[in-house]
Amino acid sequence: MGGNKTMKHPIGSRPIGSQPIAVGIGCRLGCAAEAIESVVLLALGRVPGGAPLGLFTIADKRGDPGLAEAANRLGFPLILLPRDELREQAAAVETPSPASLGRFGVPSVAEAAALAGAGIGAVLLVTRIARDGVTCAIARPPEEPACTSGPGPEPRAMTG
């Protein structure tokens, strides 16, 4: 999974106020690292304050040199997910891809990988962007319930 030695945003360590996000990637075989990096940066520009947990993609991309190099350049871990995990995201995918469905049996590599990477109940922040043989999408984990240290405010009767 990439052998990254330096990460700009290590998992578990993010600036205060930043939002953890999962970056989903799909690409054609042999796609250049520059093309992948360019689309990822375009997508990240749409999520100010996002702290990437990693680049998530389908396990079929194992050994793809362009993906590995792009992840290394960006300083993010490359995380490979099995097809089943991507299929589980079908209901939340907003931009289905007939090509992904035909080739891998998943509704979208980029969106499904972002959703799976962000965890159960994830929400898409950036739907699939496609450029130069690369697709990218971004999802965030579900909102965590606010913690309270005591009883909340007294209930009030509705008037009207």
N, C-alpha and C positions, 0 to 999 in steps of 0.2 A: 504494500500500500504506500508506495511513494518514497520511503526512506528520507523524509524531510528532516533536516537537522536544525534549521532555524525557522521558526514560525512567528509571523508578525502578531497573530492573535491566538496564542495557545488556548486550547480548550480549558475552560474553568478559570481563565484569567482574562477579564475584559474590563475596559474602562467603566467607571461608575456612570450610570445613566445610559449606557449603551444597551442595545437590544440584541439578544442572541438570534442569529438567523442561520438557516441552512441554504446553501447555494447548490441547486441542482443543475447538472450539466449533461447534455447529450451532444454527440458529434459524429460526423462521418468518420469512417476508418481513415487514418492517416492525416487527420486534421492537424495543422500547425499549431504549436503552443501559442504563437503570437495571436492567432485568430481566437483561440479559446480565452486567453487572457483579456483581449480587447472586449469581448462580449461580457465576460464576468465583470469587468470594471464598469461597463455601461450599466449593467443591472445594479451593481452596488451603488452607483451614483443616484439611483432612485430610492435608496433606503439610507438616508443620512442617519448616522448613529448606529448603524448595524454592525454587529460584531460576529463575523462568520465563524461558525463552528467547524466548517470544512467544506470541501467540494464533494458532493454526493452524486454518484452515478450508478449505472447498472453494472453488475459484476461481469457481464460479457465484455466490458471494456478493459478488463485486467490486462496489463502489459502494453496498453496504448501509450507510446512514448510522448505524444503531444499532450495528453492529459497529465501525465506524471510531471512533465517539464513545466506546464502551466501552473500546476499546484505548487511546485517547488518555487517558481518565480514569485507567486503570490504569497507564499509563506503559509499556505493552508494545507492541512492533511487531506489526502485523497481517500475517500471512504466508498468502498464498493458494496453495493446492496444487491441481494438476490432478487430475481424477477418476482417472486411471490410477495416480497415486501412492497414492491412498486405496484403490483396488481391490487393490493389491499387499499391503495389510495384512489382507485378509479372514481369513486363517488365525488371526491373533492377536486379532481382534475377539471380545470376550466377550459383548457385548449387541447382537446384530444388530437392526436397525430395518427393518421392512417398508416404512415410509414412505421412508426414505433409499434403499433398494434400488429401490423403484418410481419415485421421482422422479429420482435421480441415477445409479442403477446401482452404488452403493457400499453395503457392508454396514452402515455407521454413519458418519455424518459426524464426530461428536465423537471417538469412539474411534479411528477410522482416521486422522483428522487428527493426534491426539496422538501416535500411534505413528509416523506418517510424519515428523512434526516432530522426534521424538526420535532418528530414524535407524535404520539396519538393526539388527535384534536388540533393539529397544526393548521395554520391559516396562510394561504398564499398572499404575499405582499406584492410580488411582481410576477405576472403571468408570463408565459413563455415568450422570450425574445429569440428570434431566429436571424442569424447573419453568418455568411461565409461558411456554411456547413456546420455551424455550432448553434445549439439551443441552450438557453439559460433561464432559470426561474428561481425565485427566492420565497421561502416560507419562514414563518416564525412559530415558535412553540405556542401552545394555548396560554392565555392569560392565567396567571396563578391567582387564586382567591386571596384577597387582602387579609392579612393577619390582624386580629383584634386582641387587645389586652384586657378586655372587660366587656360588660354588656354594652350593646349599642344604644342608640338614642331610643327614648320611649316612643312607642307607636302612637301615631296621631290619627284621630278619626278624620275621614275625608268628608269635607263639606261641599255642598255644591248645589 
